[in-house]
Amino acid sequence: MFGICAVGTLAALRGRGLGTAMTWAAIEIGVGWGYRVAVLQASELGFRVYERMGFRIVDRYVLYTPAAGEGGSAAPA
């Protein structure tokens, strides 16, 4: 299994298939390395793109961002 993350397209260039093309290129590389399963974390903006490509939801995750003044250390002290 390999992961694909942080695929993004500048707002002015969206809707041209660039994100889809980059994701397919990453999948081709992974398959070439012998992997048969690709996973990714999709933003709300990218969700439909990946859904059209055939990805499906197997789990959801929650991203926690501390409010201003709450510290923000990623690891416990």
C-alpha positions as CSV (number, residue, x, y, z in Angstrom):
1,M,0.0,0.0,0.0
2,F,1.3,3.5,-0.8
3,G,-0.1,6.9,0.0
4,I,-0.8,10.0,-2.1
5,C,-1.0,13.3,-0.3
6,A,-1.0,17.1,-0.8
7,V,-2.1,17.1,-4.4
8,G,-3.2,20.6,-5.2
9,T,-3.9,22.9,-8.1
10,L,-3.7,26.7,-8.2
11,A,-7.2,28.2,-8.2
12,A,-6.7,29.8,-11.6
13,L,-5.8,26.4,-13.2
14,R,-8.5,24.2,-11.6
15,G,-10.9,22.3,-13.8
16,R,-8.4,21.3,-16.4
17,G,-7.6,17.9,-15.1
18,L,-4.2,18.7,-13.7
19,G,-4.8,17.2,-10.2
20,T,-6.3,14.1,-11.8
21,A,-3.3,13.8,-14.1
22,M,-0.8,14.2,-11.2
23,T,-2.7,11.6,-9.1
24,W,-2.8,9.1,-12.0
25,A,1.0,9.6,-12.5
26,A,1.6,8.9,-8.8
27,I,-0.6,5.7,-9.1
28,E,1.4,4.6,-12.1
29,I,4.6,5.0,-10.2
30,G,3.3,3.0,-7.2
31,V,2.0,0.2,-9.5
32,G,5.4,0.2,-11.2
33,W,7.0,-0.4,-7.8
34,G,4.7,-3.4,-7.2
35,Y,2.0,-1.8,-5.0
36,R,-1.6,-2.7,-5.7
37,V,-3.4,-0.4,-3.2
38,A,-3.3,3.4,-3.1
39,V,-4.6,5.4,-0.2
40,L,-5.1,9.2,0.1
41,Q,-6.6,11.8,2.3
42,A,-9.0,14.0,0.3
43,S,-10.0,17.5,1.2
44,E,-13.6,18.6,0.6
45,L,-12.4,20.4,-2.5
46,G,-10.7,17.3,-3.9
47,F,-13.2,14.6,-2.8
48,R,-15.2,14.5,-6.0
49,V,-12.1,14.3,-8.2
50,Y,-10.9,11.2,-6.3
51,E,-14.4,9.7,-6.3
52,R,-14.6,10.1,-10.1
53,M,-11.2,8.3,-10.3
54,G,-12.6,5.3,-8.4
55,F,-11.4,5.9,-4.9
56,R,-13.9,5.1,-2.1
57,I,-14.2,6.0,1.5
58,V,-12.9,3.3,3.9
59,D,-12.5,5.6,6.9
60,R,-12.7,9.2,8.0
61,Y,-10.3,11.2,10.1
62,V,-10.6,14.3,12.1
63,L,-8.0,17.1,11.9
64,Y,-7.5,19.0,15.1
65,T,-6.2,22.6,15.0
66,P,-5.9,24.3,18.4
67,A,-7.5,27.7,18.7
68,A,-5.3,30.8,19.1
69,G,-3.8,30.8,22.6
70,E,-4.2,27.1,23.2
71,G,-0.5,26.3,22.7
72,G,-0.3,24.2,19.6
73,S,2.4,21.8,20.4
74,A,2.0,18.7,18.2
75,A,3.5,16.4,20.8
76,P,3.0,16.2,24.5
77,A,5.8,17.7,26.6
